[in-house]
Amino acid sequence: MKKIRVALVALALVSVAPRVAAQDASLTGCVREASSQRAVPAMTVRLIAPAEAKRPEMVTLTNEQGQFRFSSLPPGPYALELLQGAQVVSREIIDVSGQATRDVVVRQVP
């Protein structure tokens, strides 16, 4: 009986492992201005999952080199928005899986 219980626990752990690994996606990128290709620091970057996913939106700021990062993401589609203050200056739908990279070019920085 004890061997069966140990085998069931091991089977449960093996069946959960692929799902846990599938949850480990990340998104990194760099925001640049279209006309000068200069990095845009302090730009608000918002990542929004579809409503049916029932996940909270995530927000970060670009660093001095215009870079941003989101980690520990469930794979799937997201809306990636760049904001200057409350104004959305760029929006695109992206599919995040594994270690995704997305460079975003802003046509005009307000």
PyMOL commands that place a pseudoatom at each C-alpha (Angstrom):
pseudoatom trace, name=CA, resn=MET, resi=1, chain=A, elem=C, hetatm=0, pos=[0.000, 0.000, 0.000]
pseudoatom trace, name=CA, resn=LYS, resi=2, chain=A, elem=C, hetatm=0, pos=[2.858, 2.391, 0.867]
pseudoatom trace, name=CA, resn=LYS, resi=3, chain=A, elem=C, hetatm=0, pos=[4.539, 1.734, -2.509]
pseudoatom trace, name=CA, resn=ILE, resi=4, chain=A, elem=C, hetatm=0, pos=[1.303, 2.570, -4.331]
pseudoatom trace, name=CA, resn=ARG, resi=5, chain=A, elem=C, hetatm=0, pos=[0.964, 5.837, -2.400]
pseudoatom trace, name=CA, resn=VAL, resi=6, chain=A, elem=C, hetatm=0, pos=[4.578, 6.809, -3.202]
pseudoatom trace, name=CA, resn=ALA, resi=7, chain=A, elem=C, hetatm=0, pos=[4.011, 5.961, -6.868]
pseudoatom trace, name=CA, resn=LEU, resi=8, chain=A, elem=C, hetatm=0, pos=[0.845, 8.097, -6.985]
pseudoatom trace, name=CA, resn=VAL, resi=9, chain=A, elem=C, hetatm=0, pos=[2.636, 11.061, -5.412]
pseudoatom trace, name=CA, resn=ALA, resi=10, chain=A, elem=C, hetatm=0, pos=[5.515, 10.710, -7.895]
pseudoatom trace, name=CA, resn=LEU, resi=11, chain=A, elem=C, hetatm=0, pos=[3.053, 10.503, -10.790]
pseudoatom trace, name=CA, resn=ALA, resi=12, chain=A, elem=C, hetatm=0, pos=[1.248, 13.626, -9.556]
pseudoatom trace, name=CA, resn=LEU, resi=13, chain=A, elem=C, hetatm=0, pos=[4.523, 15.557, -9.357]
pseudoatom trace, name=CA, resn=VAL, resi=14, chain=A, elem=C, hetatm=0, pos=[5.568, 14.482, -12.857]
pseudoatom trace, name=CA, resn=SER, resi=15, chain=A, elem=C, hetatm=0, pos=[2.196, 15.523, -14.310]
pseudoatom trace, name=CA, resn=VAL, resi=16, chain=A, elem=C, hetatm=0, pos=[2.405, 18.976, -12.670]
pseudoatom trace, name=CA, resn=ALA, resi=17, chain=A, elem=C, hetatm=0, pos=[6.012, 19.673, -13.718]
pseudoatom trace, name=CA, resn=PRO, resi=18, chain=A, elem=C, hetatm=0, pos=[5.284, 20.452, -17.412]
pseudoatom trace, name=CA, resn=ARG, resi=19, chain=A, elem=C, hetatm=0, pos=[2.548, 22.905, -16.421]
pseudoatom trace, name=CA, resn=VAL, resi=20, chain=A, elem=C, hetatm=0, pos=[4.828, 24.706, -13.984]
pseudoatom trace, name=CA, resn=ALA, resi=21, chain=A, elem=C, hetatm=0, pos=[7.560, 24.976, -16.641]
pseudoatom trace, name=CA, resn=ALA, resi=22, chain=A, elem=C, hetatm=0, pos=[5.038, 26.309, -19.163]
pseudoatom trace, name=CA, resn=GLN, resi=23, chain=A, elem=C, hetatm=0, pos=[4.253, 29.178, -16.771]
pseudoatom trace, name=CA, resn=ASP, resi=24, chain=A, elem=C, hetatm=0, pos=[7.804, 30.522, -16.924]
pseudoatom trace, name=CA, resn=ALA, resi=25, chain=A, elem=C, hetatm=0, pos=[7.790, 32.984, -19.812]
pseudoatom trace, name=CA, resn=SER, resi=26, chain=A, elem=C, hetatm=0, pos=[9.337, 36.434, -19.858]
pseudoatom trace, name=CA, resn=LEU, resi=27, chain=A, elem=C, hetatm=0, pos=[9.286, 39.490, -22.083]
pseudoatom trace, name=CA, resn=THR, resi=28, chain=A, elem=C, hetatm=0, pos=[12.141, 41.943, -22.464]
pseudoatom trace, name=CA, resn=GLY, resi=29, chain=A, elem=C, hetatm=0, pos=[12.534, 44.808, -24.854]
pseudoatom trace, name=CA, resn=CYS, resi=30, chain=A, elem=C, hetatm=0, pos=[13.800, 48.253, -25.632]
pseudoatom trace, name=CA, resn=VAL, resi=31, chain=A, elem=C, hetatm=0, pos=[11.849, 51.393, -26.503]
pseudoatom trace, name=CA, resn=ARG, resi=32, chain=A, elem=C, hetatm=0, pos=[13.400, 53.719, -29.088]
pseudoatom trace, name=CA, resn=GLU, resi=33, chain=A, elem=C, hetatm=0, pos=[12.299, 56.896, -30.805]
pseudoatom trace, name=CA, resn=ALA, resi=34, chain=A, elem=C, hetatm=0, pos=[11.705, 56.377, -34.545]
pseudoatom trace, name=CA, resn=SER, resi=35, chain=A, elem=C, hetatm=0, pos=[13.401, 59.507, -35.856]
pseudoatom trace, name=CA, resn=SER, resi=36, chain=A, elem=C, hetatm=0, pos=[16.640, 59.324, -33.838]
pseudoatom trace, name=CA, resn=GLN, resi=37, chain=A, elem=C, hetatm=0, pos=[16.730, 55.672, -32.675]
pseudoatom trace, name=CA, resn=ARG, resi=38, chain=A, elem=C, hetatm=0, pos=[17.536, 57.091, -29.246]
pseudoatom trace, name=CA, resn=ALA, resi=39, chain=A, elem=C, hetatm=0, pos=[16.466, 55.031, -26.204]
pseudoatom trace, name=CA, resn=VAL, resi=40, chain=A, elem=C, hetatm=0, pos=[13.437, 56.405, -24.373]
pseudoatom trace, name=CA, resn=PRO, resi=41, chain=A, elem=C, hetatm=0, pos=[13.914, 56.299, -20.586]
pseudoatom trace, name=CA, resn=ALA, resi=42, chain=A, elem=C, hetatm=0, pos=[11.053, 56.539, -18.053]
pseudoatom trace, name=CA, resn=MET, resi=43, chain=A, elem=C, hetatm=0, pos=[8.418, 55.365, -20.551]
pseudoatom trace, name=CA, resn=THR, resi=44, chain=A, elem=C, hetatm=0, pos=[5.532, 53.491, -18.928]
pseudoatom trace, name=CA, resn=VAL, resi=45, chain=A, elem=C, hetatm=0, pos=[5.124, 49.989, -20.374]
pseudoatom trace, name=CA, resn=ARG, resi=46, chain=A, elem=C, hetatm=0, pos=[1.887, 48.138, -19.661]
pseudoatom trace, name=CA, resn=LEU, resi=47, chain=A, elem=C, hetatm=0, pos=[1.261, 44.454, -20.369]
pseudoatom trace, name=CA, resn=ILE, resi=48, chain=A, elem=C, hetatm=0, pos=[-2.400, 43.401, -20.449]
pseudoatom trace, name=CA, resn=ALA, resi=49, chain=A, elem=C, hetatm=0, pos=[-3.616, 39.790, -20.636]
pseudoatom trace, name=CA, resn=PRO, resi=50, chain=A, elem=C, hetatm=0, pos=[-6.948, 39.004, -22.360]
pseudoatom trace, name=CA, resn=ALA, resi=51, chain=A, elem=C, hetatm=0, pos=[-9.974, 39.533, -20.087]
pseudoatom trace, name=CA, resn=GLU, resi=52, chain=A, elem=C, hetatm=0, pos=[-10.842, 35.826, -20.091]
pseudoatom trace, name=CA, resn=ALA, resi=53, chain=A, elem=C, hetatm=0, pos=[-7.407, 35.033, -18.631]
pseudoatom trace, name=CA, resn=LYS, resi=54, chain=A, elem=C, hetatm=0, pos=[-8.352, 36.887, -15.419]
pseudoatom trace, name=CA, resn=ARG, resi=55, chain=A, elem=C, hetatm=0, pos=[-4.791, 38.062, -14.807]
pseudoatom trace, name=CA, resn=PRO, resi=56, chain=A, elem=C, hetatm=0, pos=[-3.908, 41.523, -13.539]
pseudoatom trace, name=CA, resn=GLU, resi=57, chain=A, elem=C, hetatm=0, pos=[-2.171, 43.957, -15.860]
pseudoatom trace, name=CA, resn=MET, resi=58, chain=A, elem=C, hetatm=0, pos=[1.506, 44.582, -15.222]
pseudoatom trace, name=CA, resn=VAL, resi=59, chain=A, elem=C, hetatm=0, pos=[3.243, 47.939, -15.419]
pseudoatom trace, name=CA, resn=THR, resi=60, chain=A, elem=C, hetatm=0, pos=[6.905, 48.933, -15.436]
pseudoatom trace, name=CA, resn=LEU, resi=61, chain=A, elem=C, hetatm=0, pos=[9.087, 51.857, -16.522]
pseudoatom trace, name=CA, resn=THR, resi=62, chain=A, elem=C, hetatm=0, pos=[11.905, 51.743, -19.038]
pseudoatom trace, name=CA, resn=ASN, resi=63, chain=A, elem=C, hetatm=0, pos=[15.364, 52.241, -17.558]
pseudoatom trace, name=CA, resn=GLU, resi=64, chain=A, elem=C, hetatm=0, pos=[18.002, 54.759, -18.723]
pseudoatom trace, name=CA, resn=GLN, resi=65, chain=A, elem=C, hetatm=0, pos=[18.733, 52.568, -21.780]
pseudoatom trace, name=CA, resn=GLY, resi=66, chain=A, elem=C, hetatm=0, pos=[15.023, 52.343, -22.673]
pseudoatom trace, name=CA, resn=GLN, resi=67, chain=A, elem=C, hetatm=0, pos=[14.854, 48.693, -21.594]
pseudoatom trace, name=CA, resn=PHE, resi=68, chain=A, elem=C, hetatm=0, pos=[11.957, 46.926, -19.869]
pseudoatom trace, name=CA, resn=ARG, resi=69, chain=A, elem=C, hetatm=0, pos=[11.322, 43.418, -18.527]
pseudoatom trace, name=CA, resn=PHE, resi=70, chain=A, elem=C, hetatm=0, pos=[8.359, 41.330, -17.414]
pseudoatom trace, name=CA, resn=SER, resi=71, chain=A, elem=C, hetatm=0, pos=[9.041, 37.896, -15.907]
pseudoatom trace, name=CA, resn=SER, resi=72, chain=A, elem=C, hetatm=0, pos=[7.121, 34.886, -14.560]
pseudoatom trace, name=CA, resn=LEU, resi=73, chain=A, elem=C, hetatm=0, pos=[4.423, 35.245, -17.224]
pseudoatom trace, name=CA, resn=PRO, resi=74, chain=A, elem=C, hetatm=0, pos=[1.939, 32.583, -18.247]
pseudoatom trace, name=CA, resn=PRO, resi=75, chain=A, elem=C, hetatm=0, pos=[2.433, 32.077, -22.004]
pseudoatom trace, name=CA, resn=GLY, resi=76, chain=A, elem=C, hetatm=0, pos=[-0.157, 33.561, -24.314]
pseudoatom trace, name=CA, resn=PRO, resi=77, chain=A, elem=C, hetatm=0, pos=[-1.307, 36.729, -26.068]
pseudoatom trace, name=CA, resn=TYR, resi=78, chain=A, elem=C, hetatm=0, pos=[-0.931, 40.122, -24.408]
pseudoatom trace, name=CA, resn=ALA, resi=79, chain=A, elem=C, hetatm=0, pos=[-1.549, 43.745, -25.339]
pseudoatom trace, name=CA, resn=LEU, resi=80, chain=A, elem=C, hetatm=0, pos=[1.689, 45.710, -24.982]
pseudoatom trace, name=CA, resn=GLU, resi=81, chain=A, elem=C, hetatm=0, pos=[1.106, 49.434, -24.487]
pseudoatom trace, name=CA, resn=LEU, resi=82, chain=A, elem=C, hetatm=0, pos=[3.500, 52.346, -24.122]
pseudoatom trace, name=CA, resn=LEU, resi=83, chain=A, elem=C, hetatm=0, pos=[2.228, 55.363, -22.253]
pseudoatom trace, name=CA, resn=GLN, resi=84, chain=A, elem=C, hetatm=0, pos=[3.522, 58.873, -21.832]
pseudoatom trace, name=CA, resn=GLY, resi=85, chain=A, elem=C, hetatm=0, pos=[1.584, 60.113, -18.830]
pseudoatom trace, name=CA, resn=ALA, resi=86, chain=A, elem=C, hetatm=0, pos=[-1.996, 58.886, -19.397]
pseudoatom trace, name=CA, resn=GLN, resi=87, chain=A, elem=C, hetatm=0, pos=[-1.673, 58.952, -23.216]
pseudoatom trace, name=CA, resn=VAL, resi=88, chain=A, elem=C, hetatm=0, pos=[-1.183, 55.636, -25.038]
pseudoatom trace, name=CA, resn=VAL, resi=89, chain=A, elem=C, hetatm=0, pos=[1.480, 56.263, -27.715]
pseudoatom trace, name=CA, resn=SER, resi=90, chain=A, elem=C, hetatm=0, pos=[1.825, 52.674, -28.954]
pseudoatom trace, name=CA, resn=ARG, resi=91, chain=A, elem=C, hetatm=0, pos=[-0.240, 49.499, -28.692]
pseudoatom trace, name=CA, resn=GLU, resi=92, chain=A, elem=C, hetatm=0, pos=[0.295, 46.064, -30.208]
pseudoatom trace, name=CA, resn=ILE, resi=93, chain=A, elem=C, hetatm=0, pos=[-0.790, 42.490, -29.561]
pseudoatom trace, name=CA, resn=ILE, resi=94, chain=A, elem=C, hetatm=0, pos=[2.082, 40.086, -28.950]
pseudoatom trace, name=CA, resn=ASP, resi=95, chain=A, elem=C, hetatm=0, pos=[2.328, 36.377, -28.214]
pseudoatom trace, name=CA, resn=VAL, resi=96, chain=A, elem=C, hetatm=0, pos=[4.617, 35.649, -25.277]
pseudoatom trace, name=CA, resn=SER, resi=97, chain=A, elem=C, hetatm=0, pos=[6.192, 32.236, -24.889]
pseudoatom trace, name=CA, resn=GLY, resi=98, chain=A, elem=C, hetatm=0, pos=[9.583, 31.240, -23.527]
pseudoatom trace, name=CA, resn=GLN, resi=99, chain=A, elem=C, hetatm=0, pos=[12.044, 34.121, -23.415]
pseudoatom trace, name=CA, resn=ALA, resi=100, chain=A, elem=C, hetatm=0, pos=[10.449, 36.657, -25.784]
pseudoatom trace, name=CA, resn=THR, resi=101, chain=A, elem=C, hetatm=0, pos=[12.094, 39.903, -26.874]
pseudoatom trace, name=CA, resn=ARG, resi=102, chain=A, elem=C, hetatm=0, pos=[10.228, 42.828, -28.343]
pseudoatom trace, name=CA, resn=ASP, resi=103, chain=A, elem=C, hetatm=0, pos=[11.807, 46.102, -29.430]
pseudoatom trace, name=CA, resn=VAL, resi=104, chain=A, elem=C, hetatm=0, pos=[9.281, 48.892, -29.760]
pseudoatom trace, name=CA, resn=VAL, resi=105, chain=A, elem=C, hetatm=0, pos=[9.780, 51.978, -31.880]
pseudoatom trace, name=CA, resn=VAL, resi=106, chain=A, elem=C, hetatm=0, pos=[7.742, 55.029, -30.884]
pseudoatom trace, name=CA, resn=ARG, resi=107, chain=A, elem=C, hetatm=0, pos=[6.994, 57.275, -33.835]
pseudoatom trace, name=CA, resn=GLN, resi=108, chain=A, elem=C, hetatm=0, pos=[6.651, 60.403, -31.757]
pseudoatom trace, name=CA, resn=VAL, resi=109, chain=A, elem=C, hetatm=0, pos=[7.386, 60.907, -28.093]
pseudoatom trace, name=CA, resn=PRO, resi=110, chain=A, elem=C, hetatm=0, pos=[5.110, 63.609, -26.662]
for i in range(1, 110): cmd.bond("trace and resi %d" % i, "trace and resi %d" % (i + 1))
show_as sticks, trace
zoom trace
